[in-house]
């Protein structure tokens, strides 16, 4: 039995070795060698010059997470309170953008936001000034929220649906108002 399981795991082991282990070893090799192939720490020490890029990336990720949570929690809560048939339709609508390639979704936003994009063409048609949206932090956050919002909504929805209605009713029977029930039962 053990030899069969090892044989069945062989394709995955080869795949993992080729596409995870080998690239990581190559990154490690190039991180600690110079152009001639001799050992150096210069590459590691020069990473500090990119600290502003790292910090900006972390900041934009945090903002996108907060915005996704701010949009995703109420949406998941509303979907969880619907009847079962409507829930299925709404969950499908949340998942629908995920059926398209991630890169295509990002390029679609680029087409909408660029200088000669759809949004600026509409503004031009309405004789309004064009907006410089593309390549701004706002566009980055917008794209991240759009791409990752379903990953925020679906787990929250899944948790909210599993809350036993009897627990909520018990809280109301024991004198908790709507806000107390929400903050003590639903939100956690």
Secondary structure as UniProt FT lines:
FT   HELIX           2..16
FT   HELIX           17..21
FT   HELIX           22..31
FT   TURN            35..36
FT   HELIX           42..45
FT   HELIX           46..50
FT   HELIX           51..81
FT   HELIX           84..96
FT   HELIX           97..99
FT   HELIX           102..113
FT   TURN            115..116
FT   HELIX           118..125
FT   TURN            126..127
FT   TURN            134..135
FT   HELIX           137..161
FT   HELIX           165..173
FT   TURN            174..175
FT   HELIX           178..181
FT   HELIX           182..186
//
